[in-house]
Amino acid sequence: MRNSVNRPPTPDAVEDQEKEPTLQEIINTKMIESGEKEKLMELLRERLVECGWKDEMKALCRAYIKKKGTNNVTVDDLVHVITPKGRASIPDSIKTELLLRIRAFLASAAL
């Protein structure tokens, strides 16, 4: 019997079942189950609105659309251009606050 040259070997089903979740996956699951992830997302939304970040991102989007023309811009274009600027412009104080809340959650959840 010849082995196929073009097809890779099929992985064992047992290997897939034995794969343990990563620490990040475990933490994410715990945060979702406890409702903490949604609380953090809401806190993030509030803080970004309070500091004017959301308005700044709207202005960047409008400026980009005006520059390129309404018919020449897709949502994917906006996401590709604005996302790096948006992530870079989140104030450090907000990042720190969220990190402290995540650490407090992890300490209370004993992870």
Secondary structure, DSSP 8 states (H G I E B T S, - for coil): ----SSS-----HHHHHH----HHHHHHHHHHHHTHHHHHHHHHHHHHHHTTHHHHHHHHHHHHHHHH-GGG--HHHHHHHHHHHHHHTS-HHHHHHHHHHHHHHHHHHT-
